Amino acid sequence: MTRFVGLIGYPLKHSVSPAFQQAAFSHLGLDIRYEAWETERRDLRTTLEGMRDPSKLGANVTVPYKELVLPLLDDVSRDAHRIGAVNTIVNRGGMLAGFNTDGPGFLKALLQDGAFVPREKRAVLLGAGGAARAVGFALLEAGVSSLTIVNRTPERAEALAAALNAPGVGTVALPWADERVETALKGCDLLVNCTSVGLKGSSAEGQSPLEGSLIPRHALVYDLVYNPVETPLLAAARRVGARVLGGLPMLVYQGAASFELWTGKPAPVDIMMNAAKRAL
Ligand code: ATR
């Protein structure tokens, strides 16, 4: 029997997950098809109900539903619950379980592809949405000494800083216009862009969240945006001499972790990485 895994989001035309997940299933000879289940908000509940069928192994969840699916699931992992977002659903005999693989994917890319060890380092996060929440919790668990969250909507940054509240770690929320942003950037070891600024197809396509003069040249500049591969932020960071890391490795590693949750088999990460690169 052919089984199915879906990607739930709206719109889905820019996603490369179908390409690299299908490459992994095919490589291992698994009779599984990865499909784009583009879903409008009013149909979200119906799409999830349909996932209880034995032919459905599970799904990935992407923008704008990572938070909205939580109350529709039977079980949510501790990490996904804390982050407040689910990116992976597994159908366990008709019961839907939610997970979040963004944090582990982010850390694996940081360590392996960025050669950066976060322990006792000072980090600045741009953004306070679902991606920033996963990254914030992952960095705290990895032992950063301080975390500054800068966001356009200050209340969202404050809510994330409060949720992250960890003893001994300086967690600060700042609006973009605050003069302390410049100081935090100057003193940081790691800058992570968790906003969608620069993303192809978005209203901020072609833009950088930071002008060149504010980019810390001694830091690792990590952009979660993977399309384009070299974002305006990364291009500007390169120009000032900073080390850079793009979002593609994280995308593939979070997908590989999802693959392992659905199949129980080790993911063929190299196959997935090559397929993702080809699809971009
Ligand atoms: P995701 O799940 O991918 O994190 P999200 O929850 O919609 O998506 O979060 C998007 C992030 O990008 C937010 O931090 C958002 O800022 P707001 O909280 O103020 O909305 C940020 N963002 C998106 N477009 C932006 C722009 N043009 N300028 C600055 N920040 C932007």
py3Dmol code that shows the C-alpha trace and the ligand (Angstrom):
import py3Dmol

protein = """\
ATOM      1  CA  MET A   1       0.000   0.000   0.000  1.00  0.00           C
ATOM      2  CA  THR A   2       1.333   3.427  -0.914  1.00  0.00           C
ATOM      3  CA  ARG A   3       1.489   5.719   2.096  1.00  0.00           C
ATOM      4  CA  PHE A   4       1.473   9.490   2.115  1.00  0.00           C
ATOM      5  CA  VAL A   5       3.180  12.336   3.908  1.00  0.00           C
ATOM      6  CA  GLY A   6       2.020  15.894   3.265  1.00  0.00           C
ATOM      7  CA  LEU A   7       3.142  19.458   3.638  1.00  0.00           C
ATOM      8  CA  ILE A   8       0.431  21.639   5.170  1.00  0.00           C
ATOM      9  CA  GLY A   9       0.681  25.385   4.589  1.00  0.00           C
ATOM     10  CA  TYR A  10      -0.512  28.248   2.421  1.00  0.00           C
ATOM     11  CA  PRO A  11       0.783  29.145  -0.094  1.00  0.00           C
ATOM     12  CA  LEU A  12       3.249  26.360  -0.904  1.00  0.00           C
ATOM     13  CA  LYS A  13       4.684  27.205  -4.286  1.00  0.00           C
ATOM     14  CA  HIS A  14       8.164  28.173  -2.998  1.00  0.00           C
ATOM     15  CA  SER A  15       8.717  25.114  -0.797  1.00  0.00           C
ATOM     16  CA  VAL A  16      11.535  22.682  -1.589  1.00  0.00           C
ATOM     17  CA  SER A  17      10.479  20.141   1.069  1.00  0.00           C
ATOM     18  CA  PRO A  18       8.530  17.964  -1.426  1.00  0.00           C
ATOM     19  CA  ALA A  19      11.633  17.622  -3.622  1.00  0.00           C
ATOM     20  CA  PHE A  20      14.093  16.571  -0.931  1.00  0.00           C
ATOM     21  CA  GLN A  21      11.693  14.420   1.119  1.00  0.00           C
ATOM     22  CA  GLN A  22      10.594  12.490  -1.976  1.00  0.00           C
ATOM     23  CA  ALA A  23      14.244  11.987  -2.940  1.00  0.00           C
ATOM     24  CA  ALA A  24      14.845  10.397   0.475  1.00  0.00           C
ATOM     25  CA  PHE A  25      11.828   8.041   0.286  1.00  0.00           C
ATOM     26  CA  SER A  26      12.743   7.006  -3.247  1.00  0.00           C
ATOM     27  CA  HIS A  27      16.416   6.489  -2.362  1.00  0.00           C
ATOM     28  CA  LEU A  28      15.454   4.013   0.376  1.00  0.00           C
ATOM     29  CA  GLY A  29      12.860   2.315  -1.872  1.00  0.00           C
ATOM     30  CA  LEU A  30      10.007   3.226   0.472  1.00  0.00           C
ATOM     31  CA  ASP A  31       6.512   3.215  -1.021  1.00  0.00           C
ATOM     32  CA  ILE A  32       5.767   6.684   0.327  1.00  0.00           C
ATOM     33  CA  ARG A  33       4.678   9.767  -1.578  1.00  0.00           C
ATOM     34  CA  TYR A  34       5.318  13.278  -0.280  1.00  0.00           C
ATOM     35  CA  GLU A  35       2.598  15.655  -1.377  1.00  0.00           C
ATOM     36  CA  ALA A  36       1.890  19.378  -1.055  1.00  0.00           C
ATOM     37  CA  TRP A  37      -1.399  19.707   0.838  1.00  0.00           C
ATOM     38  CA  GLU A  38      -2.022  23.393   0.272  1.00  0.00           C
ATOM     39  CA  THR A  39      -4.748  24.229   2.758  1.00  0.00           C
ATOM     40  CA  GLU A  40      -6.801  27.357   3.297  1.00  0.00           C
ATOM     41  CA  ARG A  41      -7.420  28.322   6.894  1.00  0.00           C
ATOM     42  CA  ARG A  42     -11.079  27.278   6.900  1.00  0.00           C
ATOM     43  CA  ASP A  43     -10.066  23.772   5.732  1.00  0.00           C
ATOM     44  CA  LEU A  44      -7.273  23.181   8.286  1.00  0.00           C
ATOM     45  CA  ARG A  45      -9.401  21.034  10.610  1.00  0.00           C
ATOM     46  CA  THR A  46     -10.624  18.900   7.684  1.00  0.00           C
ATOM     47  CA  THR A  47      -7.069  18.358   6.407  1.00  0.00           C
ATOM     48  CA  LEU A  48      -5.976  17.185   9.873  1.00  0.00           C
ATOM     49  CA  GLU A  49      -8.986  14.880  10.282  1.00  0.00           C
ATOM     50  CA  GLY A  50      -8.086  13.283   6.952  1.00  0.00           C
ATOM     51  CA  MET A  51      -4.606  12.550   8.330  1.00  0.00           C
ATOM     52  CA  ARG A  52      -5.995   9.966  10.775  1.00  0.00           C
ATOM     53  CA  ASP A  53      -6.463   7.549   7.860  1.00  0.00           C
ATOM     54  CA  PRO A  54      -3.989   4.604   7.957  1.00  0.00           C
ATOM     55  CA  SER A  55      -2.619   5.604   4.529  1.00  0.00           C
ATOM     56  CA  LYS A  56      -1.295   8.854   6.022  1.00  0.00           C
ATOM     57  CA  LEU A  57       2.045   8.615   7.848  1.00  0.00           C
ATOM     58  CA  GLY A  58       2.197  12.240   8.870  1.00  0.00           C
ATOM     59  CA  ALA A  59       2.951  15.756   7.702  1.00  0.00           C
ATOM     60  CA  ASN A  60       5.135  18.798   7.891  1.00  0.00           C
ATOM     61  CA  VAL A  61       3.483  22.040   8.891  1.00  0.00           C
ATOM     62  CA  THR A  62       4.668  25.389   7.618  1.00  0.00           C
ATOM     63  CA  VAL A  63       3.623  29.037   7.484  1.00  0.00           C
ATOM     64  CA  PRO A  64       1.008  30.104   8.585  1.00  0.00           C
ATOM     65  CA  TYR A  65      -0.165  27.059  10.571  1.00  0.00           C
ATOM     66  CA  LYS A  66       2.695  26.024  12.888  1.00  0.00           C
ATOM     67  CA  GLU A  67       0.919  27.534  15.893  1.00  0.00           C
ATOM     68  CA  LEU A  68      -2.687  27.006  14.788  1.00  0.00           C
ATOM     69  CA  VAL A  69      -2.398  23.208  14.564  1.00  0.00           C
ATOM     70  CA  LEU A  70      -1.548  22.712  18.272  1.00  0.00           C
ATOM     71  CA  PRO A  71      -5.129  22.567  19.604  1.00  0.00           C
ATOM     72  CA  LEU A  72      -6.126  20.194  16.782  1.00  0.00           C
ATOM     73  CA  LEU A  73      -3.637  17.475  17.792  1.00  0.00           C
ATOM     74  CA  ASP A  74      -4.025  14.605  20.298  1.00  0.00           C
ATOM     75  CA  ASP A  75      -0.526  14.929  21.715  1.00  0.00           C
ATOM     76  CA  VAL A  76       2.206  17.586  21.538  1.00  0.00           C
ATOM     77  CA  SER A  77       5.853  16.997  22.536  1.00  0.00           C
ATOM     78  CA  ARG A  78       7.311  18.979  25.425  1.00  0.00           C
ATOM     79  CA  ASP A  79       9.584  20.985  23.109  1.00  0.00           C
ATOM     80  CA  ALA A  80       6.821  21.824  20.631  1.00  0.00           C
ATOM     81  CA  HIS A  81       4.589  22.825  23.528  1.00  0.00           C
ATOM     82  CA  ARG A  82       7.228  25.185  24.989  1.00  0.00           C
ATOM     83  CA  ILE A  83       8.037  26.677  21.591  1.00  0.00           C
ATOM     84  CA  GLY A  84       4.328  26.978  20.864  1.00  0.00           C
ATOM     85  CA  ALA A  85       4.768  25.618  17.355  1.00  0.00           C
ATOM     86  CA  VAL A  86       4.612  22.254  15.565  1.00  0.00           C
ATOM     87  CA  ASN A  87       6.411  21.566  12.292  1.00  0.00           C
ATOM     88  CA  THR A  88       5.980  17.780  12.189  1.00  0.00           C
ATOM     89  CA  ILE A  89       2.910  15.583  12.735  1.00  0.00           C
ATOM     90  CA  VAL A  90       2.998  11.793  13.056  1.00  0.00           C
ATOM     91  CA  ASN A  91      -0.131   9.635  12.642  1.00  0.00           C
ATOM     92  CA  ARG A  92       0.103   6.993  15.367  1.00  0.00           C
ATOM     93  CA  GLY A  93      -2.799   4.630  14.696  1.00  0.00           C
ATOM     94  CA  GLY A  94      -5.265   7.450  14.169  1.00  0.00           C
ATOM     95  CA  MET A  95      -3.862   9.658  16.944  1.00  0.00           C
ATOM     96  CA  LEU A  96      -2.014  12.770  15.767  1.00  0.00           C
ATOM     97  CA  ALA A  97       1.212  13.648  17.606  1.00  0.00           C
ATOM     98  CA  GLY A  98       2.997  16.992  17.102  1.00  0.00           C
ATOM     99  CA  PHE A  99       6.746  17.677  17.250  1.00  0.00           C
ATOM    100  CA  ASN A 100       9.119  20.527  16.482  1.00  0.00           C
ATOM    101  CA  THR A 101      12.368  19.657  14.698  1.00  0.00           C
ATOM    102  CA  ASP A 102      13.395  23.256  13.933  1.00  0.00           C
ATOM    103  CA  GLY A 103      15.536  23.647  17.078  1.00  0.00           C
ATOM    104  CA  PRO A 104      17.608  20.481  16.558  1.00  0.00           C
ATOM    105  CA  GLY A 105      17.949  21.331  12.840  1.00  0.00           C
ATOM    106  CA  PHE A 106      19.151  24.827  13.689  1.00  0.00           C
ATOM    107  CA  LEU A 107      21.744  23.575  16.207  1.00  0.00           C
ATOM    108  CA  LYS A 108      23.069  20.824  13.967  1.00  0.00           C
ATOM    109  CA  ALA A 109      23.656  23.335  11.159  1.00  0.00           C
ATOM    110  CA  LEU A 110      25.260  25.792  13.586  1.00  0.00           C
ATOM    111  CA  LEU A 111      27.691  23.177  14.900  1.00  0.00           C
ATOM    112  CA  GLN A 112      28.433  21.237  11.714  1.00  0.00           C
ATOM    113  CA  ASP A 113      28.145  23.786   8.936  1.00  0.00           C
ATOM    114  CA  GLY A 114      28.916  26.929  10.947  1.00  0.00           C
ATOM    115  CA  ALA A 115      31.608  25.293  13.141  1.00  0.00           C
ATOM    116  CA  PHE A 116      30.205  27.415  15.981  1.00  0.00           C
ATOM    117  CA  VAL A 117      29.897  26.216  19.591  1.00  0.00           C
ATOM    118  CA  PRO A 118      27.233  28.335  21.336  1.00  0.00           C
ATOM    119  CA  ARG A 119      28.265  27.676  24.960  1.00  0.00           C
ATOM    120  CA  GLU A 120      29.053  30.969  26.799  1.00  0.00           C
ATOM    121  CA  LYS A 121      28.537  32.975  23.600  1.00  0.00           C
ATOM    122  CA  ARG A 122      26.487  36.159  23.158  1.00  0.00           C
ATOM    123  CA  ALA A 123      23.696  35.880  20.593  1.00  0.00           C
ATOM    124  CA  VAL A 124      21.391  38.387  18.915  1.00  0.00           C
ATOM    125  CA  LEU A 125      18.161  37.172  17.301  1.00  0.00           C
ATOM    126  CA  LEU A 126      16.336  39.261  14.717  1.00  0.00           C
ATOM    127  CA  GLY A 127      12.631  38.340  14.820  1.00  0.00           C
ATOM    128  CA  ALA A 128      10.280  36.844  17.383  1.00  0.00           C
ATOM    129  CA  GLY A 129       7.968  34.571  15.337  1.00  0.00           C
ATOM    130  CA  GLY A 130       7.768  30.779  15.311  1.00  0.00           C
ATOM    131  CA  ALA A 131      11.277  30.305  13.912  1.00  0.00           C
ATOM    132  CA  ALA A 132      12.799  32.689  16.472  1.00  0.00           C
ATOM    133  CA  ARG A 133      11.045  30.861  19.302  1.00  0.00           C
ATOM    134  CA  ALA A 134      12.536  27.511  18.247  1.00  0.00           C
ATOM    135  CA  VAL A 135      15.989  29.102  17.847  1.00  0.00           C
ATOM    136  CA  GLY A 136      15.776  30.930  21.186  1.00  0.00           C
ATOM    137  CA  PHE A 137      15.010  27.757  23.153  1.00  0.00           C
ATOM    138  CA  ALA A 138      17.695  25.821  21.265  1.00  0.00           C
ATOM    139  CA  LEU A 139      20.358  28.466  21.996  1.00  0.00           C
ATOM    140  CA  LEU A 140      19.463  28.648  25.677  1.00  0.00           C
ATOM    141  CA  GLU A 141      19.701  24.875  25.982  1.00  0.00           C
ATOM    142  CA  ALA A 142      23.054  25.015  24.205  1.00  0.00           C
ATOM    143  CA  GLY A 143      24.332  27.345  26.940  1.00  0.00           C
ATOM    144  CA  VAL A 144      24.601  30.848  25.453  1.00  0.00           C
ATOM    145  CA  SER A 145      25.518  33.512  28.013  1.00  0.00           C
ATOM    146  CA  SER A 146      23.198  36.182  26.634  1.00  0.00           C
ATOM    147  CA  LEU A 147      20.361  36.480  24.174  1.00  0.00           C
ATOM    148  CA  THR A 148      19.092  39.766  22.739  1.00  0.00           C
ATOM    149  CA  ILE A 149      15.838  39.600  20.777  1.00  0.00           C
ATOM    150  CA  VAL A 150      15.147  42.433  18.336  1.00  0.00           C
ATOM    151  CA  ASN A 151      11.734  42.584  16.697  1.00  0.00           C
ATOM    152  CA  ARG A 152       9.550  45.001  14.752  1.00  0.00           C
ATOM    153  CA  THR A 153       6.616  44.272  17.098  1.00  0.00           C
ATOM    154  CA  PRO A 154       8.092  44.849  20.581  1.00  0.00           C
ATOM    155  CA  GLU A 155       5.362  42.904  22.438  1.00  0.00           C
ATOM    156  CA  ARG A 156       6.293  39.742  20.565  1.00  0.00           C
ATOM    157  CA  ALA A 157       9.975  40.127  21.493  1.00  0.00           C
ATOM    158  CA  GLU A 158       8.997  40.711  25.129  1.00  0.00           C
ATOM    159  CA  ALA A 159       6.743  37.649  25.169  1.00  0.00           C
ATOM    160  CA  LEU A 160       9.578  35.502  23.824  1.00  0.00           C
ATOM    161  CA  ALA A 161      12.109  36.914  26.300  1.00  0.00           C
ATOM    162  CA  ALA A 162       9.663  36.172  29.141  1.00  0.00           C
ATOM    163  CA  ALA A 163       9.055  32.612  27.892  1.00  0.00           C
ATOM    164  CA  LEU A 164      12.806  32.021  27.632  1.00  0.00           C
ATOM    165  CA  ASN A 165      13.475  33.403  31.117  1.00  0.00           C
ATOM    166  CA  ALA A 166      16.436  31.296  32.260  1.00  0.00           C
ATOM    167  CA  PRO A 167      18.452  31.850  35.429  1.00  0.00           C
ATOM    168  CA  GLY A 168      21.907  33.306  34.777  1.00  0.00           C
ATOM    169  CA  VAL A 169      21.249  34.194  31.140  1.00  0.00           C
ATOM    170  CA  GLY A 170      20.758  37.820  30.165  1.00  0.00           C
ATOM    171  CA  THR A 171      17.677  37.763  27.929  1.00  0.00           C
ATOM    172  CA  VAL A 172      16.694  41.179  26.608  1.00  0.00           C
ATOM    173  CA  ALA A 173      13.924  42.233  24.227  1.00  0.00           C
ATOM    174  CA  LEU A 174      14.478  45.391  22.168  1.00  0.00           C
ATOM    175  CA  PRO A 175      12.579  47.237  19.436  1.00  0.00           C
ATOM    176  CA  TRP A 176      14.615  48.022  16.303  1.00  0.00           C
ATOM    177  CA  ALA A 177      14.866  51.740  17.126  1.00  0.00           C
ATOM    178  CA  ASP A 178      16.407  51.200  20.590  1.00  0.00           C
ATOM    179  CA  GLU A 179      19.971  52.527  20.832  1.00  0.00           C
ATOM    180  CA  ARG A 180      21.014  49.394  22.762  1.00  0.00           C
ATOM    181  CA  VAL A 181      20.573  47.357  19.549  1.00  0.00           C
ATOM    182  CA  GLU A 182      23.823  48.773  18.179  1.00  0.00           C
ATOM    183  CA  THR A 183      25.718  47.927  21.377  1.00  0.00           C
ATOM    184  CA  ALA A 184      24.302  44.383  21.437  1.00  0.00           C
ATOM    185  CA  LEU A 185      25.295  43.873  17.803  1.00  0.00           C
ATOM    186  CA  LYS A 186      28.820  45.185  18.404  1.00  0.00           C
ATOM    187  CA  GLY A 187      29.316  42.802  21.306  1.00  0.00           C
ATOM    188  CA  CYS A 188      27.746  39.640  19.917  1.00  0.00           C
ATOM    189  CA  ASP A 189      29.400  36.429  18.718  1.00  0.00           C
ATOM    190  CA  LEU A 190      26.385  35.167  16.789  1.00  0.00           C
ATOM    191  CA  LEU A 191      23.720  37.043  14.839  1.00  0.00           C
ATOM    192  CA  VAL A 192      20.719  35.024  13.624  1.00  0.00           C
ATOM    193  CA  ASN A 193      18.118  36.388  11.220  1.00  0.00           C
ATOM    194  CA  CYS A 194      14.815  34.688  12.079  1.00  0.00           C
ATOM    195  CA  THR A 195      12.690  37.236  10.187  1.00  0.00           C
ATOM    196  CA  SER A 196      11.448  36.649   6.663  1.00  0.00           C
ATOM    197  CA  VAL A 197      13.208  39.798   5.416  1.00  0.00           C
ATOM    198  CA  GLY A 198      15.088  38.896   2.226  1.00  0.00           C
ATOM    199  CA  LEU A 199      12.925  35.851   1.427  1.00  0.00           C
ATOM    200  CA  LYS A 200      12.155  35.346  -2.240  1.00  0.00           C
ATOM    201  CA  GLY A 201       8.496  36.001  -2.950  1.00  0.00           C
ATOM    202  CA  SER A 202       7.906  37.970   0.272  1.00  0.00           C
ATOM    203  CA  SER A 203       7.167  41.696   0.443  1.00  0.00           C
ATOM    204  CA  ALA A 204      10.731  42.231   1.736  1.00  0.00           C
ATOM    205  CA  GLU A 205      12.434  40.309  -1.078  1.00  0.00           C
ATOM    206  CA  GLY A 206      15.828  41.808  -1.942  1.00  0.00           C
ATOM    207  CA  GLN A 207      16.116  43.581   1.437  1.00  0.00           C
ATOM    208  CA  SER A 208      18.481  43.095   4.362  1.00  0.00           C
ATOM    209  CA  PRO A 209      17.216  43.388   7.956  1.00  0.00           C
ATOM    210  CA  LEU A 210      20.475  45.197   8.859  1.00  0.00           C
ATOM    211  CA  GLU A 211      22.547  47.765   7.008  1.00  0.00           C
ATOM    212  CA  GLY A 212      26.202  46.914   6.486  1.00  0.00           C
ATOM    213  CA  SER A 213      27.511  49.331   9.108  1.00  0.00           C
ATOM    214  CA  LEU A 214      25.599  47.468  11.853  1.00  0.00           C
ATOM    215  CA  ILE A 215      26.790  43.983  10.913  1.00  0.00           C
ATOM    216  CA  PRO A 216      29.314  42.654  13.446  1.00  0.00           C
ATOM    217  CA  ARG A 217      32.391  41.626  11.433  1.00  0.00           C
ATOM    218  CA  HIS A 218      33.794  39.387  14.184  1.00  0.00           C
ATOM    219  CA  ALA A 219      30.527  37.391  14.515  1.00  0.00           C
ATOM    220  CA  LEU A 220      28.995  34.467  12.685  1.00  0.00           C
ATOM    221  CA  VAL A 221      26.038  35.814  10.685  1.00  0.00           C
ATOM    222  CA  TYR A 222      23.415  33.089  10.269  1.00  0.00           C
ATOM    223  CA  ASP A 223      20.390  33.706   8.034  1.00  0.00           C
ATOM    224  CA  LEU A 224      17.544  31.186   8.343  1.00  0.00           C
ATOM    225  CA  VAL A 225      16.245  32.367   4.963  1.00  0.00           C
ATOM    226  CA  TYR A 226      17.361  29.716   2.437  1.00  0.00           C
ATOM    227  CA  ASN A 227      15.917  31.166  -0.749  1.00  0.00           C
ATOM    228  CA  PRO A 228      17.914  32.868  -2.197  1.00  0.00           C
ATOM    229  CA  VAL A 229      20.969  30.914  -1.013  1.00  0.00           C
ATOM    230  CA  GLU A 230      22.941  34.166  -0.671  1.00  0.00           C
ATOM    231  CA  THR A 231      20.533  36.652   0.920  1.00  0.00           C
ATOM    232  CA  PRO A 232      21.180  40.414   0.933  1.00  0.00           C
ATOM    233  CA  LEU A 233      22.127  40.084   4.639  1.00  0.00           C
ATOM    234  CA  LEU A 234      24.709  37.383   3.915  1.00  0.00           C
ATOM    235  CA  ALA A 235      26.112  39.329   0.962  1.00  0.00           C
ATOM    236  CA  ALA A 236      26.494  42.422   3.182  1.00  0.00           C
ATOM    237  CA  ALA A 237      28.043  40.318   5.969  1.00  0.00           C
ATOM    238  CA  ARG A 238      30.563  38.840   3.560  1.00  0.00           C
ATOM    239  CA  ARG A 239      31.499  42.340   2.391  1.00  0.00           C
ATOM    240  CA  VAL A 240      32.381  43.424   5.938  1.00  0.00           C
ATOM    241  CA  GLY A 241      34.392  40.241   6.475  1.00  0.00           C
ATOM    242  CA  ALA A 242      32.023  38.309   8.758  1.00  0.00           C
ATOM    243  CA  ARG A 243      31.645  34.537   8.612  1.00  0.00           C
ATOM    244  CA  VAL A 244      28.267  33.505   7.179  1.00  0.00           C
ATOM    245  CA  LEU A 245      25.863  30.568   7.281  1.00  0.00           C
ATOM    246  CA  GLY A 246      22.724  30.243   5.138  1.00  0.00           C
ATOM    247  CA  GLY A 247      19.434  28.527   5.967  1.00  0.00           C
ATOM    248  CA  LEU A 248      19.675  25.508   3.658  1.00  0.00           C
ATOM    249  CA  PRO A 249      21.455  23.121   6.079  1.00  0.00           C
ATOM    250  CA  MET A 250      18.876  23.835   8.803  1.00  0.00           C
ATOM    251  CA  LEU A 251      16.043  23.238   6.338  1.00  0.00           C
ATOM    252  CA  VAL A 252      17.477  19.865   5.379  1.00  0.00           C
ATOM    253  CA  TYR A 253      18.309  18.798   8.968  1.00  0.00           C
ATOM    254  CA  GLN A 254      14.868  19.675  10.324  1.00  0.00           C
ATOM    255  CA  GLY A 255      13.416  17.724   7.400  1.00  0.00           C
ATOM    256  CA  ALA A 256      15.727  14.788   8.087  1.00  0.00           C
ATOM    257  CA  ALA A 257      14.562  14.720  11.721  1.00  0.00           C
ATOM    258  CA  SER A 258      10.944  14.721  10.505  1.00  0.00           C
ATOM    259  CA  PHE A 259      11.758  11.866   8.106  1.00  0.00           C
ATOM    260  CA  GLU A 260      13.106   9.819  11.024  1.00  0.00           C
ATOM    261  CA  LEU A 261       9.944  10.458  13.068  1.00  0.00           C
ATOM    262  CA  TRP A 262       7.702   9.202  10.226  1.00  0.00           C
ATOM    263  CA  THR A 263       9.785   6.219   9.107  1.00  0.00           C
ATOM    264  CA  GLY A 264      11.911   5.207  12.123  1.00  0.00           C
ATOM    265  CA  LYS A 265      14.858   4.966   9.701  1.00  0.00           C
ATOM    266  CA  PRO A 266      18.040   7.066   9.539  1.00  0.00           C
ATOM    267  CA  ALA A 267      17.549   9.829   6.959  1.00  0.00           C
ATOM    268  CA  PRO A 268      19.831   9.878   3.895  1.00  0.00           C
ATOM    269  CA  VAL A 269      20.950  13.438   4.631  1.00  0.00           C
ATOM    270  CA  ASP A 270      23.371  13.798   1.684  1.00  0.00           C
ATOM    271  CA  ILE A 271      20.681  12.699  -0.780  1.00  0.00           C
ATOM    272  CA  MET A 272      18.280  15.213   0.775  1.00  0.00           C
ATOM    273  CA  MET A 273      20.851  18.046   0.694  1.00  0.00           C
ATOM    274  CA  ASN A 274      21.638  17.467  -2.994  1.00  0.00           C
ATOM    275  CA  ALA A 275      17.954  17.294  -3.921  1.00  0.00           C
ATOM    276  CA  ALA A 276      17.250  20.525  -2.006  1.00  0.00           C
ATOM    277  CA  LYS A 277      20.113  22.303  -3.796  1.00  0.00           C
ATOM    278  CA  ARG A 278      18.820  21.113  -7.161  1.00  0.00           C
ATOM    279  CA  ALA A 279      15.289  22.280  -6.344  1.00  0.00           C
ATOM    280  CA  LEU A 280      16.408  25.822  -5.494  1.00  0.00           C
TER     281      LEU A 280
END
"""
ligand_1 = """\
31
ATR
P 8.029 32.180 11.184
O 7.141 31.081 11.682
O 8.725 31.834 9.916
O 8.958 32.694 12.236
P 6.318 34.454 11.646
O 5.856 33.856 12.935
O 5.311 35.079 10.727
O 7.062 33.370 10.742
O 7.478 35.530 12.000
C 8.051 36.359 11.036
C 9.080 37.279 11.720
O 9.635 38.149 10.720
C 8.511 38.176 12.783
O 9.493 38.408 13.763
C 8.202 39.460 12.007
O 8.149 40.626 12.792
P 6.756 41.013 13.542
O 6.650 40.142 14.758
O 6.914 42.452 13.880
O 5.644 40.757 12.535
C 9.403 39.516 11.107
N 9.200 40.305 9.883
C 8.491 39.947 8.789
N 8.530 40.924 7.857
C 9.305 41.914 8.378
C 9.734 43.199 7.898
N 9.400 43.643 6.683
N 10.523 43.949 8.713
C 10.888 43.504 9.943
N 10.505 42.311 10.451
C 9.724 41.523 9.687
"""
view = py3Dmol.view(width=600, height=400)
view.addModel(protein, "pdb")
view.setStyle({"model": 0}, {"cartoon": {"style": "trace"}})
view.addModel(ligand_1, "xyz")
view.setStyle({"model": 1}, {"stick": {}})
view.zoomTo()
view.show()
